[in-house]
Amino acid sequence: MFGYRVPAPDEAMLISGGRRGLGGAPFRVVTGHGKFVLPIFRKTRFLTLSMCESEVTETCVTRQGIALHVRAVIAFKVGNDHESIINAGQRFLSDQDQMSVLTGRIFAGHLRAIIGSMTVEEIVTERQKLAAEVLDTSKTEMAKIGLIVDSLQIQSIDDGDTGYIDAMSAPHKAAIQRQAQIAQAQATQASVEAEQVAARNQAEYARQTAVVKAEYSAEVDRAQARAAQAGPLAQAHAQQEVLDAQTELALRQAKLRQQQLVAEIVKPAEAEAERIRVLAAAEAQRMKIQAEAAASYDRVALDRMLIDQLPQIVKEAAGGLAGANVNVLNGADGLGEIAAGLVSQGLTILDSVRQNLNGQDASDGRRPPESSGNASGNGLLQLHSRKDGKGDDGPVDVD
């Protein structure tokens, strides 16, 4: 558009011919955006804000009076604030190349002043300190002309033909050379010692190898001699070992067979016998319980039957005495004793029949009561009868 001006990103646009800028500056400063400028009535100029470089080569005298040739490089630019742009524009707008010349002269003066207060040793060993001091002393002057310094590098320091720096470094060089020579000598000595050790090791290895070979050869010879001498004996030992192994195998097989027989025949037979014994014992116990129960029942029934038959037994016994030839010697007492004896004999017969039928005398250990000839124990009753009623053995005596 006609009359519209835009500065580059690294430029500042200075507009003059109108109202004054900030701080009473004779122009207005525009950066980062465009501005409409009236033609003829306004004038526009551009000031660079890019990085600039200035090179300084200066001969400086140290505190020791030794002349040094110093070469330095300064990187600088116009400050980004309006005050720096105004200061730089008022000084360098018509000839912006003068910024590098003036900067170099400013730094050369400060460089001479600072080097004059230092020794050669300090300058050589502390270059960063030298650069920092130069920057600090020149910062105020550079700000007045609208410039700021980004960096200062001391590129070289030379004493010309005086040889001071070389002499200063001579002891260090000598020490370094001496250390290098010592290191070289130590390396050489170590190499020689390593070679000697290697030679000794090789000789020792050869000797040990020879000894081992000799021992091995002697051992082989001895083994061959023993083998030649012990051929038949070794064969006999081998055969004996074979026989021992076969015998051991046979014993193991026999033991194994015995275990198999025990497992297959003896153990099952024992188990079967035990089973039969247990079944038999159980069956016997069952039969015994049943027999005891039956005997108990039959004994009760038998007792009742015998008790019922007791009168008949006594009756039959008395009937047998009816035709017998009985002599009673003691009168009425003798008859009473005869009657009592008949009853006692019936009871004895009843008890004997009961014991014979149920076997109680064998199972519980009781013995049947012994019969006596007299129920009262006072005499012996003897009865002798015949079919015709006559006694042939004599009379019955009752005492």
C-alpha positions as CSV (number, residue, x, y, z in Angstrom):
1,M,0.0,0.0,0.0
2,F,1.2,3.5,-0.9
3,G,2.9,5.1,2.2
4,Y,2.7,2.0,4.5
5,R,6.1,0.8,5.7
6,V,7.1,-2.4,7.6
7,P,10.6,-2.9,9.1
8,A,12.4,-6.3,8.9
9,P,12.5,-8.6,12.0
10,D,16.1,-7.5,12.7
11,E,15.5,-3.8,12.0
12,A,14.1,-0.7,13.7
13,M,12.1,1.8,11.6
14,L,12.9,5.4,12.5
15,I,10.2,7.9,11.4
16,S,11.1,11.6,11.5
17,G,9.3,14.8,10.3
18,G,6.3,14.5,12.6
19,R,5.8,14.7,16.3
20,R,8.7,13.7,18.5
21,G,9.3,10.3,19.9
22,L,9.6,9.1,23.5
23,G,11.9,11.1,25.7
24,G,12.0,14.0,23.3
25,A,13.7,12.0,20.6
26,P,13.7,13.6,17.1
27,F,12.1,10.5,15.6
28,R,9.7,7.7,16.5
29,V,10.8,4.1,16.7
30,V,8.8,1.2,15.2
31,T,9.8,-2.4,15.6
32,G,7.8,-5.6,14.9
33,H,4.9,-4.0,13.0
34,G,4.1,-1.7,10.1
35,K,3.3,2.0,10.1
36,F,1.5,4.3,7.6
37,V,3.9,7.1,6.7
38,L,2.8,10.2,4.9
39,P,5.0,10.7,1.8
40,I,6.9,14.0,1.6
41,F,5.9,15.0,5.1
42,R,7.6,12.1,6.8
43,K,11.0,10.5,6.3
44,T,11.7,6.8,7.1
45,R,15.1,5.3,7.9
46,F,16.1,1.7,9.1
47,L,18.6,0.8,11.8
48,T,20.0,-2.8,11.9
49,L,19.5,-4.8,15.1
50,S,21.5,-7.8,13.8
51,M,24.7,-9.1,15.3
52,C,27.9,-7.3,14.4
53,E,31.6,-8.2,14.9
54,S,34.7,-6.2,15.7
55,E,38.2,-7.5,15.7
56,V,40.9,-6.0,17.9
57,T,44.7,-6.5,17.5
58,E,46.6,-4.5,20.0
59,T,50.1,-4.4,21.5
60,C,49.8,-4.2,25.3
61,V,52.5,-3.8,27.9
62,T,52.2,-5.9,31.1
63,R,52.9,-4.9,34.6
64,Q,56.4,-6.5,34.1
65,G,57.1,-4.2,31.1
66,I,56.8,-7.0,28.6
67,A,55.1,-6.2,25.3
68,L,52.4,-8.6,24.2
69,H,50.5,-8.7,21.0
70,V,46.9,-9.5,21.8
71,R,44.1,-10.4,19.3
72,A,40.5,-10.4,20.4
73,V,37.0,-10.7,18.8
74,I,34.0,-8.8,20.1
75,A,30.4,-9.7,19.2
76,F,27.9,-6.9,19.8
77,K,24.6,-5.4,18.5
78,V,22.1,-2.5,19.1
79,G,20.0,-3.0,22.2
80,N,16.3,-4.0,21.6
81,D,14.9,-1.3,23.9
82,H,13.8,2.1,22.5
83,E,16.5,4.0,24.5
84,S,19.3,1.9,23.0
85,I,17.8,2.3,19.5
86,I,17.5,6.0,19.9
87,N,21.1,6.3,21.2
88,A,22.5,4.2,18.4
89,G,20.3,5.8,15.7
90,Q,21.5,9.3,16.7
91,R,25.2,8.1,16.4
92,F,25.3,5.5,13.7
93,L,22.2,5.9,11.5
94,S,24.0,7.7,8.7
95,D,27.1,5.4,8.8
96,Q,26.3,2.1,10.6
97,D,29.7,0.6,9.8
98,Q,31.2,3.0,12.3
99,M,29.7,0.8,15.1
100,S,32.4,-1.9,14.5
101,V,35.2,0.7,14.3
102,L,34.2,2.5,17.5
103,T,33.6,-0.7,19.4
104,G,37.1,-2.0,18.5
105,R,38.7,1.2,19.7
106,I,36.8,1.2,22.9
107,F,37.8,-2.4,23.6
108,A,41.4,-1.8,22.6
109,G,41.7,1.0,25.2
110,H,40.2,-1.1,28.0
111,L,42.3,-4.1,26.9
112,R,45.5,-2.1,27.2
113,A,44.5,-0.8,30.6
114,I,43.6,-4.2,32.1
115,I,46.7,-6.0,30.7
116,G,48.9,-3.2,32.1
117,S,47.8,-4.3,35.6
118,M,48.5,-8.0,35.1
119,T,51.6,-10.2,34.7
120,V,52.3,-12.4,31.8
121,E,51.7,-15.5,33.8
122,E,48.2,-14.2,34.8
123,I,47.3,-13.2,31.3
124,V,48.4,-16.5,29.8
125,T,46.8,-18.7,32.5
126,E,43.7,-16.6,33.2
127,R,42.4,-15.5,29.9
128,Q,38.8,-15.8,31.0
129,K,39.4,-13.5,33.9
130,L,41.0,-11.0,31.4
131,A,37.9,-11.1,29.1
132,A,35.5,-10.7,32.1
133,E,37.3,-7.6,33.3
134,V,37.3,-6.0,29.9
135,L,33.6,-6.6,29.5
136,D,32.8,-5.1,32.9
137,T,34.8,-2.0,32.3
138,S,33.4,-1.4,28.8
139,K,29.8,-2.1,29.6
140,T,28.9,1.4,30.7
141,E,30.5,3.1,27.6
142,M,28.8,0.6,25.2
143,A,25.4,1.3,26.8
144,K,25.8,5.0,26.3
145,I,26.1,4.5,22.5
146,G,23.2,2.0,22.5
147,L,25.3,-1.1,22.0
148,I,25.4,-4.3,24.1
149,V,28.2,-6.9,23.9
150,D,27.3,-10.6,23.6
151,S,30.8,-12.0,24.0
152,L,34.5,-11.3,24.0
153,Q,37.1,-13.9,23.0
154,I,40.9,-13.6,23.5
155,Q,42.1,-15.4,20.4
156,S,45.9,-15.1,20.8
157,I,48.7,-13.7,23.0
158,D,52.2,-13.4,21.5
159,D,55.3,-11.9,23.1
160,G,57.1,-11.4,19.7
161,D,60.8,-12.1,19.8
162,T,61.3,-11.7,23.5
163,G,60.8,-15.4,24.2
164,Y,59.3,-14.8,27.6
165,I,56.4,-17.0,27.2
166,D,58.7,-19.8,25.8
167,A,61.0,-19.3,28.8
168,M,58.1,-19.4,31.1
169,S,57.0,-22.6,29.7
170,A,60.5,-24.1,29.5
171,P,60.4,-25.6,33.1
172,H,57.0,-27.1,32.3
173,K,58.3,-28.4,29.0
174,A,61.4,-29.7,30.7
175,A,59.3,-31.4,33.4
176,I,57.0,-32.8,30.8
177,Q,60.0,-34.0,28.7
178,R,61.6,-35.5,31.8
179,Q,58.4,-37.2,32.8
180,A,58.1,-38.4,29.2
181,Q,61.6,-39.8,29.3
182,I,61.0,-41.4,32.7
183,A,57.9,-42.9,31.4
184,Q,59.7,-44.1,28.3
185,A,62.5,-45.6,30.4
186,Q,60.0,-47.3,32.7
187,A,58.2,-48.6,29.7
188,T,61.4,-49.9,28.2
189,Q,62.5,-51.5,31.5
190,A,59.1,-53.0,31.9
191,S,59.3,-54.4,28.4
192,V,62.7,-55.8,29.0
193,E,61.6,-57.4,32.3
194,A,58.5,-58.8,30.6
195,E,60.7,-60.3,27.9
196,Q,63.0,-61.8,30.5
197,V,60.1,-63.1,32.5
198,A,58.6,-64.6,29.3
199,A,61.9,-66.2,28.4
200,R,62.2,-67.7,31.9
201,N,58.7,-68.9,31.8
202,Q,59.3,-70.4,28.4
203,A,62.4,-72.2,29.7
204,E,60.6,-73.4,32.8
205,Y,57.7,-74.6,30.6
206,A,60.1,-76.5,28.4
207,R,61.8,-78.1,31.4
208,Q,58.5,-79.1,33.0
209,T,57.3,-80.4,29.7
210,A,60.4,-82.5,29.3
211,V,60.0,-83.8,32.9
212,V,56.3,-84.6,32.3
213,K,57.1,-86.4,29.1
214,A,59.8,-88.4,30.8
215,E,57.5,-89.4,33.7
216,Y,54.8,-90.3,31.3
217,S,57.1,-92.4,29.2
218,A,58.4,-94.2,32.4
219,E,54.9,-94.8,33.6
220,V,53.9,-96.2,30.3
221,D,56.9,-98.6,30.4
222,R,56.0,-99.7,33.9
223,A,52.4,-100.2,33.0
224,Q,53.4,-102.3,30.0
225,A,55.8,-104.3,32.1
226,R,53.1,-105.0,34.7
227,A,50.6,-105.9,32.0
228,A,53.1,-108.4,30.5
229,Q,53.8,-110.0,33.9
230,A,50.3,-110.0,35.2
231,G,48.6,-111.3,32.1
232,P,47.6,-114.8,33.4
233,L,46.9,-113.4,36.9
234,A,44.7,-110.7,35.5
235,Q,42.8,-113.2,33.5
236,A,42.3,-115.4,36.6
237,H,41.1,-112.4,38.5
238,A,38.7,-111.5,35.8
239,Q,37.3,-115.0,35.7
240,Q,37.0,-115.0,39.5
241,E,35.2,-111.6,39.3
242,V,32.8,-113.1,36.7
243,L,32.1,-116.1,38.9
244,D,31.5,-113.8,41.9
245,A,29.1,-111.7,39.9
246,Q,27.2,-114.8,38.7
247,T,27.0,-116.1,42.2
248,E,25.7,-112.8,43.5
249,L,23.2,-112.7,40.7
250,A,22.0,-116.2,41.5
251,L,21.6,-115.4,45.2
252,R,19.6,-112.3,44.3
253,Q,17.4,-114.3,41.9
254,A,16.8,-117.0,44.6
255,K,16.0,-114.3,47.2
256,L,13.6,-112.7,44.7
257,R,12.0,-116.0,44.0
258,Q,11.6,-116.7,47.7
259,Q,9.9,-113.4,48.1
260,Q,7.6,-114.1,45.2
261,L,6.6,-117.5,46.7
262,V,5.9,-115.9,50.0
263,A,3.9,-113.2,48.3
264,E,2.0,-115.5,46.0
265,I,1.5,-118.7,48.1
266,V,2.4,-118.5,51.8
267,K,0.7,-115.1,52.5
268,P,-2.5,-116.0,50.7
269,A,-2.5,-119.5,52.4
270,E,-2.0,-117.9,55.8
271,A,-4.7,-115.4,55.1
272,E,-7.1,-118.2,54.0
273,A,-6.3,-120.2,57.2
274,E,-6.9,-117.2,59.3
275,R,-10.2,-116.6,57.6
276,I,-11.3,-120.2,58.1
277,R,-10.2,-120.1,61.8
278,V,-12.1,-116.9,62.4
279,L,-15.2,-118.3,60.6
280,A,-15.0,-121.6,62.6
281,A,-14.6,-119.7,65.9
282,A,-17.6,-117.6,65.1
283,E,-19.6,-120.6,64.1
284,A,-18.6,-122.5,67.3
285,Q,-19.5,-119.4,69.3
286,R,-22.8,-119.2,67.5
287,M,-23.6,-122.9,68.1
288,K,-22.5,-122.7,71.7
289,I,-24.9,-119.8,72.3
290,Q,-27.7,-121.6,70.5
291,A,-27.0,-124.8,72.5
292,E,-26.9,-122.9,75.8
293,A,-30.2,-121.3,74.9
294,A,-31.7,-124.6,73.9
295,A,-30.3,-126.4,76.9
296,S,-31.7,-123.7,79.2
297,Y,-35.1,-124.1,77.6
298,D,-34.9,-128.0,77.7
299,R,-33.7,-128.0,81.2
300,V,-36.6,-126.0,82.4
301,A,-39.0,-128.3,80.5
302,L,-37.3,-131.5,81.8
303,D,-37.4,-130.3,85.4
304,R,-41.1,-129.7,85.1
305,M,-41.6,-133.2,83.5
306,L,-39.5,-134.9,86.2
307,I,-41.2,-133.1,89.0
308,D,-44.5,-134.2,87.5
309,Q,-43.3,-137.8,87.3
310,L,-41.8,-137.9,90.8
311,P,-45.0,-139.1,92.5
312,Q,-45.2,-141.9,89.9
313,I,-41.6,-142.9,90.5
314,V,-42.2,-143.1,94.3
315,K,-45.3,-145.0,93.7
316,E,-43.6,-147.5,91.5
317,A,-40.8,-147.9,94.0
318,A,-43.3,-148.5,96.8
319,G,-45.1,-151.0,94.6
320,G,-41.9,-152.9,94.1
321,L,-41.6,-153.1,97.9
322,A,-45.0,-154.6,98.2
323,G,-43.9,-158.1,97.5
324,A,-40.6,-157.9,99.0
325,N,-39.5,-159.7,102.1
326,V,-38.7,-156.8,104.4
327,N,-37.8,-157.2,108.0
328,V,-38.2,-154.1,110.2
329,L,-36.1,-154.3,113.2
330,N,-36.9,-151.0,114.9
331,G,-40.7,-150.9,114.6
332,A,-42.5,-147.7,113.7
333,D,-39.2,-145.8,113.3
334,G,-38.0,-148.3,110.9
335,L,-41.1,-147.9,108.7
336,G,-40.7,-144.1,108.7
337,E,-37.1,-144.4,107.7
338,I,-38.1,-146.7,104.8
339,A,-40.6,-144.2,103.6
340,A,-38.1,-141.4,103.8
341,G,-35.5,-143.5,102.0
342,L,-38.0,-144.1,99.1
343,V,-38.6,-140.4,98.7
344,S,-34.8,-139.6,98.9
345,Q,-34.1,-142.3,96.3
346,G,-36.7,-140.7,94.0
347,L,-35.1,-137.3,94.4
348,T,-31.7,-138.8,93.7
349,I,-32.9,-140.5,90.6
350,L,-34.6,-137.3,89.4
351,D,-31.3,-135.3,89.9
352,S,-29.2,-138.0,88.1
353,V,-31.6,-138.0,85.1
354,R,-31.5,-134.2,84.9
355,Q,-27.7,-134.1,84.9
356,N,-27.4,-136.9,82.3
357,L,-29.8,-135.2,79.9
358,N,-28.4,-131.6,79.9
359,G,-24.7,-132.3,80.5
360,Q,-24.7,-129.7,83.3
361,D,-22.1,-131.6,85.2
362,A,-19.6,-131.3,82.3
363,S,-20.2,-127.6,81.5
364,D,-20.3,-126.0,84.9
365,G,-18.2,-128.4,87.0
366,R,-20.9,-129.4,89.4
367,R,-21.0,-132.9,90.7
368,P,-24.3,-134.8,91.3
369,P,-25.1,-135.4,94.9
370,E,-24.1,-138.8,96.1
371,S,-26.9,-141.1,97.0
372,S,-27.0,-142.8,100.4
373,G,-28.8,-145.8,101.5
374,N,-30.7,-143.7,104.1
375,A,-32.4,-140.3,103.4
376,S,-31.7,-139.3,106.9
377,G,-28.2,-140.7,107.0
378,N,-29.0,-143.1,109.9
379,G,-28.7,-146.5,108.1
380,L,-28.5,-148.4,104.9
381,L,-31.6,-149.6,103.2
382,Q,-31.2,-152.7,101.1
383,L,-34.1,-154.0,99.0
384,H,-34.0,-157.4,97.4
385,S,-37.0,-158.5,95.5
386,R,-37.9,-161.3,93.2
387,K,-40.8,-161.8,90.8
388,D,-42.3,-164.2,93.2
389,G,-42.0,-161.7,96.1
390,K,-39.5,-163.8,98.0
391,G,-36.2,-162.5,98.9
392,D,-33.3,-164.7,98.1
393,D,-30.6,-162.6,99.6
394,G,-31.9,-162.2,103.1
395,P,-33.7,-159.6,105.0
396,V,-33.3,-155.8,104.8
397,D,-31.6,-154.5,107.8
398,V,-32.2,-151.1,109.0
399,D,-29.8,-149.9,111.7
